[in-house]
Amino acid sequence: MARTRKLSDVLKRGYSDQEIHHIYELARFNLENGQIAKAETILKGLVAVAPEFVPAYLGLTYIDLLNDNFDSALHNAKEAHKFDPSSPIAAIFLVTVLISIGDFTTAGSHLGEVGDVIETSPNQNSNLVRFYRAQLARFKNLA
């Protein structure tokens, strides 16, 4: 009996997981060095060949926020959260967009969920905790 392949495996079009991660690192390198258009092109390519690769959606969300493209940012943040609903970073990116568009009810709900995860996990990434606290303060000031 033939092994059934997941759609995401078929769509990777021959790229290994390691290659996908290396391409993502190239996008991050470009993003960190101000080459926003190059990073965006790479990230869009990653989404096309690996549609469940959450970091690419997060990178696109970041770029969309930089460009005040809130519709696209919301789409990309929702995609990231959909593919990894247990990811605190995906939830924080979604919160960031929701606050930016004024959806404080939904943002507050997600902030509460992330806060619970952060408070119950003693070994959380300090950057994640700072990002969460910044969004919490932003939420309190704007809501």
Helices and strands as residue ranges (DSSP letters): H 7-11, H 17-32, H 36-49, H 54-66, H 70-83, H 88-101, H 104-120, H 126-142
